[in-house]
Every structure is written in C-alpha cells, then in structure tokens.
Amino acid sequence: MTQIETRIDGILLDEAVTVDLAELTRLCGSSGRTVRLMVTEGLLRPSGTLPEEWRFDGIEIRRARRAVRLQRDLELNLPGTALALDLLEELECLRERLRILEHQLGPRRSREPS
C-alpha cells in the first residue's frame, strides 16, 4: 500500500505585528514595485506617508499575500484583484454573520413540508 504525504505551508500572523515594505515583499513573494502599485491603487493601506515609513499590520499582510496569489493564480490585473479581495472579504463577513445567527437560533431544525 502506498502512502501519500501532504505538506501544507503557512505563516501564522498576529494582527498586532507590523512589518516594513522589505519584509512585506519577502512575506508575500512579491516585488517592492508591485506592493507600491497596490498601495497606489488602494489595495493596501499602510501606516506612514512615504514608502520608507510604511508599516503593514497583520491584516494588510494577509491582504497582500492574498492579492499576490490572486494575481498569480488567476492572472488578474490590479482592479480585478481589488474587486476579488473586496468580494472575498464581504463573503467572510457574511459567513461570520450567518454563523452568529445560527448560533443564536440554536440547532438547525429540519424544514417541515408546506
């Protein structure tokens, strides 16, 4: 019998952690130019006014990593990436609201025929 091994790599981030532009490019496997374009287009919102002063928190790091994956995997341009990120975040919010509502309602009840 053959055994298949699956390896999953990931980075665990604390939302309170901040990184500079160079560290963000390393974390998301992108170039400084790409990250600067993402900031210019509004995909990322670092603190600081100049690229040398920019600090990205855990939420922005996650967003940047996701943006790079979307661009690479789906070959999206920046406006398409921004739209996809917004839709994914909206989906996460809606799922969280649904989870809370289902928790408040208690166990799911089977629907009775009308």
C-alpha positions as CSV (number, residue, x, y, z in Angstrom):
1,M,0.0,0.0,0.0
2,T,1.3,3.4,-1.0
3,Q,1.1,6.3,1.5
4,I,0.7,9.8,0.2
5,E,2.1,12.6,2.3
6,T,0.7,16.1,2.0
7,R,2.6,19.2,3.2
8,I,0.9,22.5,3.9
9,D,3.0,25.6,4.5
10,G,1.7,28.7,6.1
11,I,2.5,31.7,8.2
12,L,0.8,32.4,11.5
13,L,0.5,36.2,11.9
14,D,-0.5,38.3,14.9
15,E,-2.7,41.2,13.7
16,A,-0.7,43.5,16.1
17,V,2.6,42.7,14.3
18,T,3.8,45.3,11.8
19,V,6.4,44.9,9.1
20,D,8.1,47.3,6.7
21,L,8.0,47.3,2.9
22,A,11.0,45.0,2.5
23,E,9.6,42.4,5.0
24,L,6.2,42.5,3.3
25,T,7.7,41.8,-0.1
26,R,9.6,38.8,1.4
27,L,6.4,37.5,3.2
28,C,4.2,37.7,0.1
29,G,6.9,36.8,-2.5
30,S,6.4,40.0,-4.5
31,S,8.5,43.0,-5.6
32,G,8.6,46.4,-3.9
33,R,7.2,47.8,-7.2
34,T,4.2,45.6,-7.0
35,V,3.5,46.5,-3.4
36,R,3.9,50.2,-4.2
37,L,1.3,49.8,-7.0
38,M,-1.1,48.0,-4.6
39,V,-0.8,50.9,-2.2
40,T,-1.3,53.5,-5.1
41,E,-4.4,51.6,-6.2
42,G,-5.8,51.4,-2.7
43,L,-5.5,47.6,-2.3
44,L,-3.2,48.1,0.7
45,R,-3.4,50.8,3.4
46,P,-0.1,51.1,5.3
47,S,0.5,53.5,8.1
48,G,3.1,56.1,7.2
49,T,3.2,58.5,4.3
50,L,6.4,57.6,2.4
51,P,7.4,54.0,1.3
52,E,10.4,54.2,3.8
53,E,7.9,54.9,6.6
54,W,5.3,52.4,5.6
55,R,4.2,49.8,8.2
56,F,1.8,47.0,7.4
57,D,-0.2,45.2,10.1
58,G,-1.3,41.6,10.1
59,I,-4.5,42.3,8.2
60,E,-2.6,44.1,5.5
61,I,0.0,41.3,5.3
62,R,-2.8,38.8,4.8
63,R,-4.5,41.0,2.2
64,A,-1.1,41.5,0.3
65,R,-0.5,37.7,0.3
66,R,-4.0,37.1,-1.0
67,A,-3.6,39.7,-3.7
68,V,-0.4,38.2,-4.9
69,R,-2.0,34.8,-5.1
70,L,-5.0,36.1,-7.0
71,Q,-2.7,37.9,-9.5
72,R,-0.5,34.8,-9.9
73,D,-3.2,32.1,-10.0
74,L,-6.0,33.9,-11.8
75,E,-3.8,36.4,-13.8
76,L,-5.9,39.3,-12.5
77,N,-4.9,42.9,-13.1
78,L,-4.9,45.3,-10.1
79,P,-8.5,46.5,-10.5
80,G,-9.6,42.8,-10.8
81,T,-7.6,41.9,-7.8
82,A,-9.1,44.8,-5.7
83,L,-12.6,43.6,-6.7
84,A,-11.9,40.0,-5.9
85,L,-10.4,41.0,-2.5
86,D,-13.4,43.1,-1.6
87,L,-15.8,40.3,-2.6
88,L,-13.8,37.7,-0.6
89,E,-13.8,40.0,2.5
90,E,-17.6,40.6,2.1
91,L,-18.1,36.8,1.8
92,E,-16.1,36.3,5.1
93,C,-18.2,38.9,6.8
94,L,-21.5,37.4,5.7
95,R,-20.4,33.9,6.7
96,E,-19.5,35.2,10.2
97,R,-22.9,36.9,10.5
98,L,-24.6,33.7,9.4
99,R,-22.6,31.7,12.0
100,I,-23.6,34.1,14.7
101,L,-27.3,34.0,13.7
102,E,-27.3,30.2,13.5
103,H,-25.7,30.1,17.0
104,Q,-28.4,32.4,18.3
105,L,-31.1,30.3,16.8
106,G,-29.8,27.1,18.2
107,P,-29.6,23.7,16.5
108,R,-30.9,23.7,12.9
109,R,-34.3,22.3,12.6
110,S,-35.4,20.3,9.6
111,R,-37.9,22.1,7.4
112,E,-41.4,21.0,7.5
113,P,-43.2,20.5,4.2
114,S,-45.6,23.3,3.5
